[in-house]
């Protein structure tokens, strides 16, 4: 966690392409930025019809090298935005228009005062671990980065699939079930939590979770591993239509005997923290704890 004092001259904004209700927020942000002579970059979505913002639209939302990225929506929008700007190194300011919003920490009612502080260089940034899934088939490899989780699932099949797991080259287990979740500490409150996985606090950003989905054995439990470990999963089912899904947004089909290695990447996701909330207050709010 670090404080920042970098001058902001370029800002990129992203949101759901069909979220017309976010237009009023976008218009207000654009006015604030324009008053401060800050360059604004909006994605080329069909919902842009108002002349007050249409002039900021770019056919390529990566044209600017932003000093700040603003994501308006839920955690899915935040993750998509993080993927778009993964190589920019810019911190992301999340305004929550979704249901949960673990990553989008600022509400539509309060974002403005905090955004003004950020534009003056007053903000705190935390760096989140980004992991990668390396999919191997017949000698060819595909690398996919994920912020929350990577999931092996059985697609449309009703029967269980078999998965073999190795950790750092050592055999750990072979089991049948509905799939496998590999979740970062950030993603511990997403799908993995629904599947019975533990909550990992941000202070333990150097671990990840390997969590079986509905295994056909009560002895199979989630395992927490250091991010320096490499988990290798091999699908043993002789069927197609298995899926590897990244952050619930990108999916590729798996064949029987495909291999996927999960490991830490060199990339980081920078998240602007709410200055008046802490992780545990956010947990209480989002999970309706007492």
C-alpha positions as CSV (number, residue, x, y, z in Angstrom):
1,X,0.0,0.0,0.0
2,X,1.6,3.3,-1.1
3,X,0.6,7.0,-1.2
4,X,0.7,8.7,-4.5
5,X,1.5,12.2,-5.6
6,X,1.7,11.9,-9.4
7,X,0.3,14.6,-11.6
8,X,-2.7,13.3,-13.6
9,X,-2.9,14.6,-17.1
10,X,-4.6,11.7,-19.0
11,X,-7.7,9.8,-17.7
12,X,-9.4,6.8,-19.4
13,X,-13.0,5.9,-18.4
14,X,-14.6,2.5,-18.9
15,X,-18.1,1.1,-18.1
16,X,-20.6,-1.4,-19.3
17,X,-21.5,-0.8,-23.0
18,X,-25.2,-1.1,-22.3
19,X,-25.3,0.9,-19.0
20,X,-27.2,4.0,-20.1
21,X,-27.9,4.9,-16.5
22,X,-24.2,5.6,-16.0
23,X,-24.3,8.4,-18.5
24,X,-25.1,11.1,-15.9
25,X,-22.0,10.0,-13.9
26,X,-19.8,10.0,-17.0
27,X,-21.0,13.5,-18.0
28,X,-20.2,14.8,-14.5
29,X,-16.8,13.2,-14.4
30,X,-16.0,14.6,-17.9
31,X,-17.0,18.1,-16.7
32,X,-14.7,17.9,-13.7
33,X,-11.8,16.6,-15.7
34,X,-12.3,19.2,-18.5
35,X,-12.3,22.0,-15.9
36,X,-8.9,20.9,-14.8
37,X,-7.6,20.6,-18.4
38,X,-7.2,16.9,-18.1
39,X,-7.3,14.7,-21.3
40,X,-10.3,12.4,-21.4
41,X,-10.6,9.1,-23.2
42,X,-13.9,7.2,-23.6
43,X,-14.5,3.8,-25.3
44,X,-16.5,3.7,-28.5
45,X,-19.8,2.4,-27.2
46,X,-23.2,2.8,-28.8
47,X,-24.7,4.5,-25.8
48,X,-22.7,7.7,-26.5
49,X,-25.2,10.1,-28.0
50,X,-24.9,13.2,-25.8
51,X,-22.7,15.9,-27.4
52,X,-21.2,16.8,-24.0
53,X,-19.2,13.5,-24.0
54,X,-19.2,12.3,-27.6
55,X,-16.1,14.4,-28.3
56,X,-14.1,12.3,-25.9
57,X,-14.8,9.0,-27.6
58,X,-11.9,7.1,-29.1
59,X,-12.2,4.0,-31.4
60,X,-9.3,2.6,-29.4
61,X,-9.5,3.1,-25.6
62,X,-5.8,2.4,-25.2
63,X,-4.8,5.4,-27.4
64,X,-3.8,7.4,-24.3
65,X,-1.4,6.1,-21.8
66,X,-3.5,7.0,-18.8
67,X,-2.3,8.2,-15.5
68,X,-5.6,7.2,-14.0
69,X,-8.4,4.7,-15.1
70,X,-12.0,5.1,-13.9
71,X,-14.2,2.0,-13.9
72,X,-18.0,2.5,-13.5
73,X,-20.0,-0.6,-12.8
74,X,-19.7,-3.8,-10.8
75,X,-16.7,-6.0,-10.2
76,X,-17.1,-7.6,-13.6
77,X,-16.7,-4.2,-15.3
78,X,-13.7,-3.5,-13.0
79,X,-12.1,-6.7,-14.1
80,X,-12.7,-6.1,-17.8
81,X,-11.2,-2.6,-17.3
82,X,-8.2,-4.0,-15.6
83,X,-7.7,-6.4,-18.5
84,X,-7.9,-3.6,-21.0
85,X,-5.2,-1.6,-19.2
86,X,-3.1,-4.4,-17.8
87,X,0.1,-3.1,-19.4
88,X,-0.5,0.6,-18.6
89,X,0.5,0.5,-14.9
90,X,-2.3,3.0,-14.2
91,X,-4.2,2.8,-10.9
92,X,-8.0,2.1,-11.2
93,X,-10.7,4.1,-9.4
94,X,-13.8,2.0,-9.1
95,X,-17.3,3.5,-8.8
96,X,-19.8,0.9,-7.9
97,X,-23.0,0.5,-9.9
98,X,-23.2,-3.3,-9.4
99,X,-24.6,-5.4,-6.6
100,X,-21.5,-6.5,-4.6
101,X,-18.6,-4.2,-5.5
102,X,-15.6,-5.6,-3.6
103,X,-13.3,-3.9,-6.1
104,X,-15.4,-0.9,-6.9
105,X,-15.2,0.7,-3.4
106,X,-16.7,4.1,-4.1
107,X,-20.4,4.7,-4.3
108,X,-22.2,7.0,-6.8
109,X,-23.1,9.2,-3.9
110,X,-19.6,9.9,-2.8
111,X,-17.2,9.4,-5.7
112,X,-17.0,13.1,-6.6
113,X,-15.3,14.4,-3.5
114,X,-12.8,11.5,-3.6
115,X,-12.1,11.9,-7.3
116,X,-11.2,15.6,-6.7
117,X,-8.7,14.5,-4.0
118,X,-7.2,12.0,-6.4
119,X,-6.8,14.6,-9.1
120,X,-4.9,16.6,-6.6
121,X,-2.6,13.6,-5.9
122,X,-4.1,12.5,-2.6
123,X,-4.8,8.8,-2.8
124,X,-3.5,5.4,-1.7
125,X,-2.8,2.5,-4.0
126,X,-2.6,-1.2,-3.3
127,X,-1.0,-3.6,-5.8
128,X,-2.8,-6.9,-6.3
129,X,-1.2,-10.1,-7.6
130,X,-2.1,-11.0,-11.2
131,X,-1.8,-14.7,-12.0
132,X,-1.7,-16.5,-15.3
133,X,-3.0,-19.7,-16.7
134,X,-0.8,-21.4,-19.4
135,X,-2.9,-23.8,-21.5
136,X,-0.9,-26.5,-23.3
137,X,-2.1,-28.7,-26.1
138,X,0.1,-30.6,-28.5
139,X,3.1,-28.4,-27.8
140,X,1.2,-25.1,-28.4
141,X,0.7,-22.8,-25.4
142,X,-1.8,-20.0,-24.7
143,X,-1.2,-17.6,-21.8
144,X,-4.2,-16.0,-20.1
145,X,-4.0,-13.5,-17.2
146,X,-6.5,-13.4,-14.4
147,X,-7.2,-11.1,-11.4
148,X,-10.0,-13.1,-9.6
149,X,-10.0,-16.7,-10.8
150,X,-9.5,-19.3,-13.5
151,X,-12.1,-22.1,-13.6
152,X,-12.0,-25.5,-15.2
153,X,-15.6,-26.7,-15.7
154,X,-17.5,-29.5,-17.4
155,X,-19.5,-27.2,-19.8
156,X,-22.8,-28.6,-20.7
157,X,-22.1,-32.2,-19.5
158,X,-23.9,-33.5,-16.5
159,X,-21.3,-36.1,-15.7
160,X,-18.3,-35.4,-13.5
161,X,-14.9,-34.8,-14.9
162,X,-11.5,-36.1,-13.7
163,X,-8.7,-33.8,-12.9
164,X,-5.1,-34.6,-11.8
165,X,-3.3,-32.0,-9.8
166,X,0.4,-31.5,-9.3
167,X,2.1,-28.8,-7.2
168,X,5.6,-27.7,-8.0
169,X,6.1,-31.0,-10.0
170,X,4.8,-33.2,-7.1
171,X,1.6,-35.2,-7.5
172,X,-1.0,-34.0,-5.0
173,X,-4.3,-35.6,-6.0
174,X,-6.7,-37.0,-8.6
175,X,-10.4,-36.5,-8.2
176,X,-13.8,-36.4,-9.9
177,X,-16.1,-33.5,-9.6
178,X,-17.7,-30.5,-11.4
179,X,-14.4,-28.6,-11.9
180,X,-11.6,-26.7,-10.3
181,X,-11.2,-23.0,-9.2
182,X,-7.8,-21.4,-8.9
183,X,-8.4,-18.0,-7.2
184,X,-6.1,-15.2,-6.2
185,X,-6.4,-13.5,-2.8
186,X,-8.5,-10.8,-4.5
187,X,-10.8,-13.5,-6.0
188,X,-11.3,-15.3,-2.7
189,X,-14.6,-13.4,-2.2
190,X,-15.9,-14.4,-5.7
191,X,-16.7,-17.9,-7.0
192,X,-14.3,-19.6,-4.7
193,X,-16.2,-18.3,-1.7
194,X,-19.5,-19.7,-3.1
195,X,-17.8,-23.1,-3.5
196,X,-16.7,-23.1,0.2
197,X,-13.3,-21.5,-0.1
198,X,-11.7,-19.3,2.5
199,X,-11.6,-15.5,2.5
200,X,-8.0,-14.3,2.1
201,X,-7.4,-10.7,3.4
202,X,-5.4,-8.3,1.2
203,X,-2.5,-8.4,3.7
204,X,-2.0,-12.0,2.4
205,X,-1.6,-11.1,-1.2
206,X,1.2,-13.6,-1.6
207,X,-1.0,-16.7,-1.7
208,X,-3.7,-18.3,-3.9
209,X,-6.4,-20.9,-3.5
210,X,-6.9,-24.2,-5.3
211,X,-10.5,-25.2,-4.7
212,X,-12.4,-28.2,-6.2
213,X,-16.0,-27.7,-7.3
214,X,-18.4,-30.3,-5.9
215,X,-15.8,-33.1,-5.6
216,X,-17.1,-36.6,-5.3
217,X,-15.3,-37.0,-2.0
218,X,-15.9,-35.2,1.3
219,X,-12.1,-35.4,2.0
220,X,-11.3,-32.9,-0.8
221,X,-10.8,-29.4,0.6
222,X,-9.5,-26.1,-0.6
223,X,-5.7,-25.6,-0.4
224,X,-4.0,-22.3,0.1
225,X,-0.6,-22.1,-1.6
226,X,2.2,-19.5,-1.9
227,X,2.1,-17.5,-5.2
228,X,5.6,-18.9,-5.9
229,X,4.1,-22.4,-6.3
230,X,3.0,-23.7,-9.7
231,X,-0.2,-25.7,-9.9
232,X,-0.6,-28.0,-12.9
233,X,-4.0,-29.4,-13.7
234,X,-4.6,-32.1,-16.3
235,X,-8.0,-33.1,-17.5
236,X,-8.3,-36.8,-17.7
237,X,-11.8,-36.9,-19.2
238,X,-11.9,-38.1,-22.9
239,X,-14.5,-35.6,-23.9
240,X,-14.7,-32.1,-25.5
241,X,-16.7,-29.1,-24.4
242,X,-14.7,-28.7,-21.2
243,X,-14.1,-25.0,-20.5
244,X,-11.3,-22.9,-19.0
245,X,-12.9,-19.6,-17.9
246,X,-10.9,-16.6,-16.9
247,X,-12.5,-14.1,-14.5
248,X,-15.9,-15.2,-15.8
249,X,-15.3,-13.2,-19.0
250,X,-12.9,-15.2,-21.3
251,X,-13.4,-18.9,-22.1
252,X,-11.5,-21.4,-24.2
253,X,-12.5,-25.0,-24.9
254,X,-10.5,-27.8,-23.4
255,X,-9.9,-31.3,-24.8
256,X,-9.3,-34.4,-22.8
257,X,-5.6,-34.6,-21.5
258,X,-5.1,-30.8,-21.9
259,X,-2.7,-29.3,-19.4
260,X,-3.0,-26.0,-17.6
261,X,-0.3,-24.5,-15.4
262,X,-1.4,-21.8,-12.9
263,X,1.3,-19.4,-11.6
264,X,2.1,-15.9,-10.6
265,X,2.7,-13.4,-13.4
266,X,5.0,-10.4,-13.4
267,X,2.0,-8.0,-13.8
268,X,0.2,-6.1,-11.0
269,X,-3.2,-4.6,-10.7
270,X,-3.2,-1.2,-9.0
271,X,-6.4,-0.4,-7.1
272,X,-7.2,3.0,-5.5
273,X,-8.3,2.4,-1.9
274,X,-11.2,4.1,-0.1
275,X,-9.6,6.4,2.5
276,X,-12.4,6.0,5.0
277,X,-13.2,2.3,4.7
278,X,-11.1,-0.8,5.6
279,X,-11.3,-4.3,4.3
280,X,-13.3,-5.6,7.2
281,X,-15.9,-2.9,7.0
282,X,-16.3,-3.7,3.3
283,X,-16.8,-7.4,4.2
284,X,-19.4,-6.5,6.8
285,X,-21.2,-4.3,4.3
286,X,-21.1,-6.7,1.3
287,X,-21.8,-10.0,3.2
288,X,-24.3,-8.5,5.6
289,X,-22.4,-9.4,8.6
290,X,-23.4,-8.1,12.0
